[in-house]
Amino acid sequence: MCEPVTMAIMFGAASAAQAYGQRQVTKAQFGALATQRQAQNEEISGKAGREMGQRVKEGRAERSRLTVAGGEAGITGNSFAASLMDVAFQQDDDLGAIGQDARFAQRASEAKFQSALASVKNPGALETGLKIAVSAAGGYAAGLQIQGAKAGAVAVA
């Protein structure tokens, strides 16, 4: 009943089942991390898009205000055009800064994702195979001990 080969198979099968369970947990963790990364990137992109849209609206309003004020005062010429261009350049600089901030945030998000991936326990095939083999060898040794103990008990009786 407790022969060494049977014990080795039982221990090896139990270890294989445990390894399969660990692999399923690892896959679920990877999936959750990828979903989290995607959500963060969408949030970063959405925030940057809203900020850029708001800044464009502010720039248009500023140029409109200057145009109306210049028209009412009868101001034209190079200095007026330069004022309008300055507002446009400031808007462009702000849009560039918002875009750069979004890129930095996405890089930070990616670094955080990679760090989280590295912390997930993900045993390779060799490690898993060795665990199963060691477990099977332990089962075989336990079967030999049980067999030896039974043989010793039979000899005494």
HUMOFEN-V932271 format. One line per field, one symbol per residue. phi: phi as a letter, one per 30 degrees, with the letter a starting at -180 (. if undefined). psi: psi as a letter, one per 20 degrees, with the letter a starting at -180 (. if undefined). A space follows every 10 residues. Layout:
phi->???
psi->???
//
This chain:
phi->.cdedddddd dddddddddd dddddddddd dddddddddd dddddddddd dddddddddd dddddddddd dddidbjddd dddddddddd dddddddddd dddddddddd dddddddddd dbdddddddd dddddddddd dddddddddd ddddddd
psi->glqhgggggg gggghggghg ghhgggghgg gggggggggg hhgggggggg gggghggggg gghgghgggh ghikpaahhg hhgghggggg gggggggggg gggghhgggg ggghghghip onqrhggggh gggggghhgg ghhhggghhg hhhhhh.
//
